[in-house]
Amino acid sequence: MLFPLFMGLEARRIQSEWLFTCAHQPLLSAIMLVMTAALLVSTTPVWSFKNFRIPSRHILPIMLGTVLYATFLISDPWAALALAALVYLLMIPFSRQSFKKLKREAEALSEEVETII
């Protein structure tokens, strides 16, 4: 929801007039508001990191990425927050695809168990 604000503040910092103008368009704020409201009430599956297991070979790159993002967040908070919002939106289709795959696997496993019983 705050993406237009983050984008506008970053545009002011880098003195980008076209980005500043784009960020202050009421249509962008309206779109973000509707998208946020739709995501709040939808049943769209989104990755949850509560039960997320990281393979041991990926731990170091993830830690380095986290440190780099934290550094970016401290040095340029508005750009980092805008980037986080974009990454979140871009993750939704992949999350949905992953959910469908897991659902198919669970249904296949359930059918297999039913045939055994």
N, C-alpha and C positions, 0 to 999 in steps of 0.2 A: 504494500500500500504506500509506503514511503519512498518508493523508487523515484518518482518525479522530483521529490525534494532532494534526494541524494544526487541525482543527475544535475539538477539546477545548481546546487552548491559546488559540485565538481566543475561544472561548466564555468561558473564565476571564477573559480580558482585558476583554471587554465586559460581563462579569457577567451572562451569559444562562444562567439555571439550566436551562431546558428544552433548550437547545442542548448544554450541558455534559452533561446526562443522556443525550441522544441519542448524543453522541460516545462515551460510555463503555459503550454497549450491546455486549455480546460479539457479537451478531448482525451489527452493522455491521462490526466487525473481520473476522468470518468471511467476510462477503460481499466485502469488499475484498480479502481474501487469495485467495479463489477467483477473483475477477475478474482479479486481477493474474496469478495462475498460468495462467489460461485465455488471457490475452493473450500471455503469454510463449511458450506452445507453439502458439498458433494461427497460421494462415496469413492472418489478417485483414490486408488491406492498410492501412497507415497512412502518411500523408504523410511523406515524407522531404524535408528541406530541402537536401539535398546538391546536387541538380540543379534547384533551384527558381529560376526567373527572375522577377524583379519588374519589371512595367512601370514605365517612368520616371515616369508620373503618380502612381504609388502609393508612391514612395520616401519622400517627405516625410511623408505620414500614417503610414507604417510606422515611420519613425524617431521621430516624435513619440509614437506608441503605445509603442514600446520604452522611450523615456525616461520616459514616465508610469508604465509598469509597473515599471521599475527604481526609480523614486522610491517607488512603492507598496510594493515589496519591501523597501526600506530602512526606510520609516516603519512598516509593519505587515507583518512577514514572514510570520506565520502565516496571515493572511487572504489574502495574495498567493499563497502556496504552495497553499492550499486552492483558490483560484480557478483556478490553473494546472491542478490535477488535474481540476477539473470541466470546464474548457475542453478539455482533452485527451480526456476521455471523450465530450464532446459532438461533437468533431471526427471520431470514428471512423465514424459513419454517413455523413457527408459524404465522408470519405476513401474509403470503400467504394464509394459511388455514383460518385465521380470515377474510381476504378480500373476499374469496370465500363464506363464510357463510353469510357475510353482503350482498354480491351481490345476493345470492339466496333469502334472506329475502326481499330485495328491489324489485326483480322481482316478487315475490309472492304478495307483496303489490301492485305493479303496475297492475298485472293481476286482483287483487281483485277490485281495483278502476275502471278498464276498464269494469268489469262485472256490476258494479253499474251504470255506465254511460250508 
